[in-house]
């Protein structure tokens, strides 16, 4: 997210004609990018990882193509998407991370996160996997309550858990729906 902050600052300064030390900001942005590409990629795992020096996956990686850090059809990204799908996805529902591989110290089992599930849908769509994205999106629609609202998490038997209603989940739903519709239409 550091890369996103600096990249967006550069973009805003350019578009608005605001005063900025653009050469310095762009150098910082490029340094962050290079470091992530070199140290955030685990060649043995064939995936970008949760943090440097590990092989653990994290659903926040799904933001990489959504934030335009990496092209959604880049081979390293698609390999990461495959790894996330294999390890963190359970029938269209996405876990934030593998709690056994990266213990968080919290008591109880981790549920799936609705926002992450919609990120996954959008990452699939952007990667050209439209049939898979559409099916996952349609499955996610079944987890809304009777008025179409989502909670933060979905439990193992489909129950809504955590914060309710969850605004971030609804933003991810809108983004995934918009992108999927645009690509299907």
ROZA-605310 format. One record per residue: residue in one letter; x, y, z of N, C-alpha, C in turn. Coordinates in pm, whole numbers, padded with zeros to 5 digits, always signed. Example, Ala and Ser with C-alpha at 12.3 -4.5 7.8 and 13.67 -1.06 7.14 Angstrom:
2
A+01319-00569+00780+01230-00450+00780+01320-00330+00780S+01285-00225+00708+01367-00106+00714+01290+00003+00787
***
This chain:
185
X+00082-00119+00000+00000+00000+00000+00087+00126+00000X+00212+00113+00042+00302+00228+00035+00320+00271-00110X+00335+00172-00198+00349+00203-00340+00226+00277-00390X+00108+00231-00351-00017+00293-00396-00022+00439-00350X+00014+00464-00225+00009+00601-00172+00100+00695-00253X+00222+00652-00279+00315+00738-00352+00273+00750-00498X+00232+00640-00559+00186+00643-00700+00068+00737-00716X-00028+00731-00625-00145+00818-00635-00108+00964-00610X-00013+00989-00520+00032+01126-00497+00095+01183-00624X+00176+01102-00692+00236+01146-00819+00127+01175-00921X+00032+01084-00932-00075+01099-01030-00159+01224-01003X-00194+01247-00876-00275+01363-00840-00199+01493-00868X-00072+01496-00831+00009+01617-00854+00017+01648-01003X+00034+01545-01084+00041+01567-01229-00093+01614-01285X-00199+01545-01248-00331+01578-01304-00381+01715-01260X-00348+01754-01140-00397+01881-01085-00297+01995-01100X-00178+01962-01148-00076+02065-01161-00030+02119-01027X-00029+02033-00926+00009+02075-00791+00161+02073-00774X+00212+02157-00687+00356+02156-00663+00396+02026-00593X+00503+01967-00643+00550+01841-00584+00692+01815-00631X+00765+01742-00550+00900+01700-00589+00885+01569-00667X+00830+01579-00788+00797+01460-00867+00915+01367-00891X+01033+01417-00926+01144+01323-00946+01174+01239-00821X+01170+01303-00706+01196+01230-00580+01084+01131-00551X+00959+01174-00566+00845+01086-00540+00847+00965-00635X+00879+00993-00761+00881+00883-00858+00995+00786-00828X+01107+00836-00779+01218+00748-00741+01179+00660-00622X+01111+00719-00525+01063+00642-00409+00963+00536-00455X+00869+00576-00538+00770+00482-00592+00839+00366-00662X+00936+00396-00746+01004+00293-00822+01088+00201-00733X+01147+00257-00628+01224+00177-00532+01133+00078-00461X+01017+00125-00418+00920+00037-00351+00877-00073-00446X+00846-00037-00569+00802-00134-00669+00908-00243-00690X+01032-00199-00710+01141-00294-00734+01160-00386-00615X+01153-00330-00496+01171-00412-00376+01060-00517-00364X+00937-00478-00389+00826-00574-00380+00841-00683-00486X+00878-00643-00608+00893-00742-00714+01007-00839-00685X+01112-00792-00618+01227-00877-00588+01209-00957-00459X+01160-00892-00353+01155-00958-00223+01017-01010-00185X+00913-00957-00250+00776-01000-00221+00734-01120-00305X+00816-01156-00402+00789-01273-00487+00866-01390-00430X+00797-01501-00408+00862-01623-00360+00871-01720-00477X+00990-01737-00535+01003-01821-00654+00968-01967-00629X+00997-02018-00510+00963-02156-00479+00811-02174-00473X+00743-02076-00420+00598-02080-00407+00529-02038-00537X+00604-01969-00622+00551-01913-00746+00433-01820-00717X+00455-01734-00618+00349-01641-00576+00410-01524-00500X+00339-01412-00505+00370-01302-00415+00321-01347-00277X+00385-01297-00173+00356-01346-00038+00318-01234+00058X+00272-01276+00175+00222-01186+00278+00327-01082+00321X+00449-01125+00340+00558-01034+00375+00690-01098+00335X+00794-01015+00329+00924-01063+00286+00973-01178+00374X+01039-01273+00313+01100-01383+00388+01003-01492+00430X+00888-01500+00366+00791-01603+00401+00735-01666+00274X+00658-01772+00291+00587-01831+00177+00436-01829+00201X+00393-01748+00297+00253-01740+00337+00176-01645+00245X+00058-01688+00207-00030-01606+00123-00121-01521+00209X-00176-01417+00148-00267-01327+00217-00364-01273+00115X-00492-01263+00150-00593-01215+00055-00570-01071+00013X-00496-00993+00091-00468-00855+00050-00390-00850-00081X-00324-00959-00116-00254-00966-00244-00350-00949-00361X-00478-00980-00339-00578-00965-00445-00592-00820-00491X-00544-00728-00409-00551-00586-00444-00444-00546-00546X-00344-00629-00566-00234-00593-00656-00282-00550-00795X-00365-00629-00864-00411-00582-00995-00521-00476-00984X-00597-00477-00875-00703-00379-00859-00646-00239-00839X-00530-00230-00776-00462-00101-00754-00364-00068-00865X-00359-00154-00964-00272-00136-01082-00124-00144-01048X-00091-00222-00946+00049-00248-00915+00108-00345-01016X+00027-00442-01055+00070-00545-01151-00043-00565-01251X-00008-00599-01373-00110-00625-01475-00188-00751-01437X-00319-00751-01457-00400-00866-01416-00373-00993-01496X-00296-00982-01606-00261-01101-01685-00112-01131-01679X-00039-01062-01593+00103-01089-01574+00118-01234-01525X+00209-01311-01583+00224-01452-01543+00250-01470-01393X+00327-01380-01332+00351-01394-01187+00224-01366-01108X+00144-01271-01156+00017-01245-01088-00077-01364-01103X-00089-01418-01224-00180-01531-01246-00138-01653-01163X-00009-01672-01146+00040-01780-01061+00001-01754-00915X+00009-01629-00874-00033-01592-00738-00183-01614-00721X-00260-01575-00821-00405-01594-00816-00439-01743-00804X-00368-01826-00878-00389-01971-00867-00357-02021-00727X-00248-01971-00669-00210-02014-00534-00314-01970-00431X-00362-01847-00444-00466-01798-00353-00592-01883-00367X-00630-01911-00491-00750-01992-00517-00736-02129-00453X-00619-02189-00466-00598-02324-00412-00595-02325-00259X-00541-02221-00198-00519-02225-00053-00619-02146+00031X-00668-02035-00021-00752-01947+00062-00899-01945+00024X-00936-02010-00086-01074-02005-00133-01144-02136-00102X-01265-02124-00048-01349-02239-00021-01487-02212-00081X-01515-02270-00195-01643-02256-00263-01685-02109-00277X-01599-02029-00333-01619-01886-00362-01600-01795-00240X-01575-01849-00126-01551-01769-00005-01402-01766+00023X-01350-01648+00057-01206-01630+00070-01167-01600+00215X-01069-01676+00263-01009-01649+00393-00904-01539+00377X-00884-01458+00478-00783-01351+00469-00643-01409+00456X-00616-01515+00529-00486-01580+00527-00503-01718+00589X-00400-01799+00579-00401-01932+00640-00354-01916+00784X-00445-01926+00878-00413-01902+01020-00315-02005+01075X-00310-02124+01018-00213-02224+01064-00072-02189+01016X-00061-02135+00896+00070-02098+00841+00121-01967+00899X+00029-01881+00941+00065-01750+00996-00026-01722+01116X+00003-01785+01230-00084-01769+01348-00098-01623+01389X-00223-01585+01419-00251-01447+01455-00271-01428+01605X-00271-01538+01680-00287-01530+01824-00430-01514+01872X-00525-01509+01778-00665-01496+01816-00725-01631+01850X-00818-01630+01942-00886-01753+01983-00997-01784+01883X-01017-01911+01853-01125-01952+01764-01081-01961+01619X-01172-02011+01538-01144-02028+01395-01173-01900+01319X-01097-01880+01217-01115-01767+01128-01229-01798+01032X-01315-01703+01008-01421-01718+00908-01373-01656+00777X-01448-01673+00671-01413-01610+00544-01456-01465+00546X-01392-01384+00463-01420-01240+00460-01491-01204+00331X-01606-01142+00346-01689-01106+00231-01616-01012+00137X-01547-00912+00191-01475-00817+00108-01369-00889+00024X-01295-00979+00086-01192-01053+00016-01252-01140-00095X-01371-01192-00071-01438-01274-00172-01473-01192-00294X-01516-01068-00274-01545-00981-00388-01415-00935-00456X-01308-00915-00380-01179-00885-00442-01138-00999-00535X-01159-01122-00489-01123-01240-00568-01203-01243-00698X-01333-01214-00689-01417-01208-00809-01359-01108-00908X-01325-00989-00861-01274-00887-00951-01137-00925-01008X-01052-00986-00926-00921-01030-00976-00938-01137-01085X-01034-01228-01065-01062-01329-01168-01109-01263-01297X-01200-01170-01284-01255-01102-01403-01145-01026-01476X-01064-00952-01403-00957-00876-01466-00854-00968-01531X-00839-01088-01477-00746-01185-01533-00804-01263-01650X-00926-01230-01689-00988-01294-01805-01062-01423-01773X-01077-01455-01648-01145-01578-01607-01291-01546-01576X-01362-01506-01681-01497-01451-01664-01598-01553-01616X-01594-01676-01666-01689-01777-01620-01672-01806-01472X-01547-01819-01430-01517-01844-01290-01559-01725-01204X-01532-01604-01253-01568-01483-01179-01719-01470-01166X-01790-01497-01273-01936-01485-01271-01998-01584-01174X-01950-01708-01177-02002-01810-01085-01975-01771-00940X-01853-01726-00912-01819-01685-00776-01904-01567-00731X-01926-01472-00822-02008-01355-00790-02151-01398-00758X-02207-01484-00842-02344-01530-00820-02356-01608-00689X-02255-01685-00654-02257-01756-00525-02253-01656-00410X-02170-01552-00425-02161-01452-00319-02294-01381-00298X-02371-01362-00403-02500-01296-00389-02593-01372-00296X-02574-01502-00285-02662-01583-00199-02632-01563-00051X-02522-01498-00017-02486-01477+00123-02537-01345+00180X-02603-01266+00098-02661-01140+00148-02784-01172+00233X-02821-01080+00319-02943-01102+00395-03064-01068+00308X-03182-01067+00368-03306-01049+00293-03320-00913+00225X-03240-00814+00266-03244-00685+00198-03114-00656+00123X-03033-00759+00102-02913-00747+00019-02790-00694+00089X-02787-00697+00222-02672-00647+00296-02580-00761+00337X-02452-00728+00350-02350-00825+00385-02285-00790+00518X-02241-00894+00586-02161-00876+00706-02014-00882+00667X-01930-00858+00764-01786-00860+00742-01738-01002+00707X-01793-01101+00778-01748-01239+00760-01867-01331+00735X-01834-01446+00677-01933-01552+00658-01879-01677+00725X-01958-01732+00817-01916-01848+00892-01928-01977+00813X-01883-02088+00874-01878-02216+00804-02014-02270+00759X-02121-02225+00822-02254-02271+00780-02332-02160+00710X-02260-02056+00665-02323-01948+00589-02377-01834+00673X-02357-01839+00804-02409-01733+00890-02323-01607+00876X-02390-01492+00892-02319-01365+00884-02257-01334+01020X-02129-01302+01016-02054-01276+01139-01983-01141+01130X-01942-01089+01244-01863-00967+01246-01948-00842+01226X-01883-00737+01182-01951-00609+01163-02063-00621+01061X-02176-00560+01095-02292-00566+01005-02370-00436+01015X-02410-00378+00903-02362-00408+00768-02220-00358+00752X-02148-00419+00663-02006-00389+00642-01989-00304+00516X-01960-00177+00535-01950-00084+00422-01838-00123+00324X-01722-00165+00376-01612-00203+00288-01651-00320+00198X-01728-00413+00252-01775-00525+00171-01863-00475+00058X-01949-00380+00087-02039-00329-00016-01964-00251-00123X-01858-00182-00085-01774-00115-00185-01706-00218-00275X-01657-00327-00216-01595-00433-00296-01698-00500-00386X-01819-00518-00337-01928-00574-00419-01954-00485-00540X-01966-00354-00518-01993-00261-00628-01879-00265-00730X-01758-00262-00682-01642-00264-00773-01639-00393-00855X-01660-00507-00789-01660-00635-00860-01774-00642-00960X-01893-00597-00919-02009-00600-01009-01985-00513-01131X-01933-00394-01108-01907-00300-01218-01806-00359-01316X-01695-00409-01263-01590-00462-01349-01636-00587-01423X-01703-00676-01354-01752-00798-01418-01854-00766-01526X-01947-00677-01497-02049-00638-01596-01984-00576-01720X-01887-00491-01699-01817-00425-01810-01748-00528-01898X-01688-00627-01838-01615-00728-01914-01709-00828-01983X-01824-00854-01921-01920-00947-01981-02002-00880-02091X-02022-00748-02076-02110-00677-02167-02040-00635-02291
***
